Amino acid sequence: MNKILIVCGPTATGKTKFGIEMARQLNGEIVSADSRQVYTGKNLIHGKDIPYKLKATSSQLKWRDRFLKYYDVDGIKIWLYDVVDPGDEFNVAFWKECADLIIKDITSRNKLPIVVGGSGLYLESLTRKLDQISTPPNKLLRQKLVGKSVKYLFNYLNKIDSFRAAQLNISDRSNPRRLIRAIEISQSSTTYNPQSTTFNFLQIGLTAPRDFLYKLVDQRILDRLASGAALEDPDLTADIPAWQSREHSIIRHQITWFKRHLPAHWIDISDSQWYSTAQLLILNWYNKN
């Protein structure tokens, strides 16, 4: 197996559910590409599609000082949830290291890797070479920013890289070390160059008009509240409109990112025939030698 299916797009488009359905049909496994879901905890807040109280299983795949885990959801493995604890450093270079290990393992078992997520830079790292992907520390910048308030640091980041700022979770936004690191990466001279690969990629982008997506994410937030999201993050869930507004902002930035950086076959999920259209496109690609 030398094929990789990528299912990308803004939040609330049902990427994981669709990816799992494709995995059942094509003997595949899910690899999450979500910068929030790599952290343990907050399963409802971060939209991890796993049954309540389901425990992760440790694999024999070792990344740095730990063994990578997966969740088995009705016979489908989902990888790269809960890689590190909140407060631990994690970046696109780390995600790429993990993804490479997992994809190699999946393909060695003649299964199809299905990479699912909305974190554009993670997805970009699979198909293109990111020079300086491990951005070195900028000592002068750190000296300039040390001691600044988290409000100052977040506003600074939002000014120079609004997409990266919108991707940060509540923990990231309140951590000056992580905010400085995000600024450091955003100010680096990272460039994008094609990377030769033996893999045959198909990139499916699920999307919809913004108002349609806003309604989906607003309802999803209400569903998560009903399922107990307040226990995971009382501060965030205390202000529902603010939470919804934050998710709307993420959607806008994701739409902008995917239009500029990740060519894909776009499927409008507001079309009643979207599923059969996407399914046919994938099956034709999968069955083609």
C-alpha positions in Angstrom: 0.0 0.0 0.0 1.5 3.3 -1.1 -1.5 5.5 -0.8 -2.6 8.1 1.8 -6.0 9.6 2.0 -6.2 13.1 3.5 -9.6 14.4 4.7 -9.2 18.0 5.7 -11.3 21.1 6.1 -12.7 23.5 8.7 -14.0 22.4 12.1 -17.5 20.9 12.4 -17.6 19.5 8.9 -17.7 15.9 10.1 -14.2 14.9 8.9 -13.6 12.2 11.6 -17.0 10.6 11.1 -16.5 10.5 7.4 -12.9 9.2 7.8 -14.0 6.4 10.0 -16.7 5.4 7.5 -14.0 5.3 4.7 -11.7 3.3 7.0 -14.4 0.7 7.3 -14.8 0.4 3.6 -11.1 0.5 2.7 -9.5 -1.3 5.5 -7.9 1.9 6.9 -6.9 3.5 10.1 -7.2 7.2 11.2 -4.3 9.5 11.9 -5.4 12.7 13.6 -3.9 16.0 12.3 -5.3 18.3 15.0 -3.1 20.6 17.1 -5.5 20.5 20.0 -6.2 16.8 20.0 -2.6 15.8 20.6 -3.0 16.9 24.2 -4.5 14.6 26.8 -7.8 15.6 28.4 -10.7 17.8 27.3 -12.1 15.1 24.9 -15.4 17.0 24.5 -13.9 20.4 24.3 -11.5 19.4 21.6 -13.9 17.2 19.7 -12.2 13.8 20.0 -14.7 11.3 18.6 -14.3 8.6 21.1 -16.9 6.8 23.3 -17.1 7.9 26.9 -14.5 6.3 29.2 -12.9 4.4 26.3 -9.2 3.8 27.2 -6.3 4.2 24.9 -4.1 1.2 23.9 -0.3 1.5 23.9 1.4 0.3 20.7 5.0 -0.8 20.2 5.7 2.3 18.2 8.2 4.4 20.2 8.5 8.1 19.7 11.3 9.7 21.7 10.7 8.7 25.3 7.2 7.2 25.0 5.1 4.6 23.2 2.4 6.0 20.9 -1.2 5.1 21.7 -4.4 4.6 19.7 -8.1 4.3 20.4 -10.1 1.4 18.9 -13.5 2.8 17.9 -15.7 -0.1 16.7 -12.7 -1.8 15.2 -11.1 1.3 13.7 -7.9 2.6 15.2 -7.5 6.3 15.7 -3.9 7.5 16.2 -2.4 10.8 17.6 -4.9 11.7 20.2 -3.3 12.2 23.6 0.3 12.3 22.6 1.5 14.7 25.3 0.2 16.3 28.4 -1.0 20.0 28.6 2.1 22.1 29.2 4.4 19.8 27.3 6.0 21.3 24.1 4.6 19.9 20.9 5.0 21.3 17.4 4.6 20.4 13.7 8.1 18.7 13.6 7.1 16.4 16.5 3.7 15.6 14.8 5.5 14.8 11.6 7.9 12.4 13.4 4.9 10.6 15.0 2.9 10.5 11.8 5.8 9.1 9.8 6.2 6.2 12.4 2.4 5.5 12.3 2.0 5.7 8.6 4.9 3.3 8.0 3.3 0.9 10.5 -0.1 1.1 8.9 1.2 0.6 5.4 3.4 -2.3 6.5 0.1 -4.1 7.5 -1.4 -3.4 4.0 -3.9 -0.9 5.4 -4.8 2.6 4.2 -3.6 5.6 6.3 -6.4 8.1 6.5 -5.1 11.4 7.8 -8.0 13.5 9.2 -7.8 17.1 10.6 -8.0 20.8 10.3 -4.4 21.8 11.3 -3.1 23.0 8.0 0.6 23.0 8.8 0.5 19.4 10.1 -1.1 18.3 6.8 1.3 20.4 4.8 4.2 18.7 6.4 3.1 15.3 4.9 3.1 16.5 1.3 5.7 19.2 1.2 9.1 19.7 2.8 9.1 22.4 5.5 12.6 23.8 5.7 13.6 24.7 9.3 10.5 22.7 10.5 12.3 22.6 13.9 12.6 26.4 14.3 15.7 27.1 16.4 15.4 29.4 19.5 15.8 33.1 18.8 17.6 34.4 21.9 17.3 38.1 21.0 13.5 37.7 20.5 13.2 35.8 23.8 15.0 38.5 25.7 12.7 41.1 24.2 9.6 39.2 25.2 10.5 37.7 28.5 8.4 39.2 31.3 5.6 40.4 29.0 2.1 39.6 30.1 0.2 36.8 28.4 -2.3 39.4 27.0 0.6 41.3 25.4 2.1 38.1 24.0 -1.1 36.8 22.5 -2.0 40.2 20.9 1.6 40.3 19.5 1.1 36.8 18.0 -2.3 37.6 16.7 -1.0 40.7 14.9 1.8 38.8 13.1 0.0 35.4 12.6 -3.7 35.4 13.3 -4.1 31.8 12.1 -1.6 30.4 14.5 -3.2 32.5 17.3 -6.6 31.2 16.5 -5.3 27.6 16.8 -4.1 28.0 20.4 -6.2 26.5 23.1 -7.0 28.1 26.5 -3.9 26.5 28.1 -1.6 27.7 25.3 -3.0 31.3 25.6 -2.3 31.4 29.3 1.3 30.0 29.0 3.9 32.7 28.2 6.5 30.2 27.3 4.3 28.6 24.6 3.2 32.0 23.4 6.8 33.1 22.9 7.5 29.9 21.1 4.6 30.5 18.8 5.8 34.0 18.0 9.3 32.6 17.4 8.0 30.1 14.9 5.8 32.7 13.2 8.8 35.1 12.8 11.1 32.4 11.4 11.9 32.3 7.7 10.3 28.9 7.1 9.8 28.2 3.4 7.9 25.6 1.5 9.4 23.3 -1.1 8.1 20.2 -2.8 9.2 17.0 -1.3 9.6 13.9 -3.4 7.7 10.9 -2.0 6.6 7.4 -3.1 3.1 8.0 -1.7 0.1 8.6 -3.8 -2.0 11.2 -2.0 -5.6 12.1 -2.4 -6.7 15.2 -0.6 -10.4 15.6 0.1 -11.6 18.9 1.6 -14.9 19.1 3.3 -16.4 22.6 3.4 -19.6 24.6 3.3 -20.7 28.3 3.4 -19.6 30.0 6.5 -23.1 30.6 7.9 -23.8 26.9 7.5 -20.6 26.0 9.3 -21.3 28.5 12.1 -24.7 26.8 12.8 -23.0 23.4 12.8 -20.4 24.4 15.3 -22.9 26.3 17.5 -25.0 23.2 17.8 -22.0 21.0 18.4 -21.0 23.2 21.3 -24.5 22.9 22.8 -24.3 19.1 22.4 -20.9 19.0 24.1 -22.3 21.0 27.0 -25.1 18.6 27.3 -22.6 15.8 27.4 -20.6 17.3 30.3 -18.1 19.7 28.7 -18.3 22.1 31.7 -16.5 19.5 33.8 -13.5 19.7 31.4 -13.2 23.5 31.3 -15.5 25.5 33.5 -14.1 28.9 32.4 -14.6 28.3 28.7 -18.1 26.8 29.0 -19.2 29.6 31.3 -19.4 32.0 28.3 -21.1 30.1 25.5 -21.2 33.0 23.0 -17.4 33.6 23.5 -16.7 29.9 22.9 -18.8 29.9 19.8 -17.1 33.1 18.6 -13.7 31.5 19.1 -14.7 28.5 17.0 -16.1 30.8 14.3 -12.7 32.5 14.2 -10.9 29.2 13.8 -13.3 28.3 10.9 -12.5 31.5 9.1 -8.7 31.0 9.5 -8.9 27.4 8.4 -10.9 28.3 5.3 -8.2 30.9 4.4 -5.4 28.4 5.0 -6.8 25.6 2.9 -7.5 27.9 0.0 -3.9 29.1 0.0 -1.8 26.1 1.0 -3.5 22.7 0.5 -4.9 21.9 -3.0 -7.7 19.4 -2.6 -11.0 18.2 -4.1 -13.5 20.3 -2.3 -16.8 18.8 -1.3 -19.6 21.0 -0.1 -21.4 19.2 2.8 -24.4 21.4 2.5 -25.1 19.6 -0.8 -27.4 16.6 -0.1 -25.3 14.5 -2.5 -22.0 15.3 -1.0 -21.3 11.9 0.6 -21.8 9.9 -2.6 -19.7 12.4 -4.5 -16.8 12.1 -2.1 -17.1 8.4 -1.8 -17.0 7.9 -5.6 -14.0 10.1 -5.9 -12.1 8.1 -3.2 -13.1 4.7 -4.5 -12.0 5.6 -8.0 -8.6 6.8 -6.7 -8.2 3.8 -4.3 -9.0 1.2 -7.0 -6.8 2.7 -9.7 -3.4 1.0 -10.0 
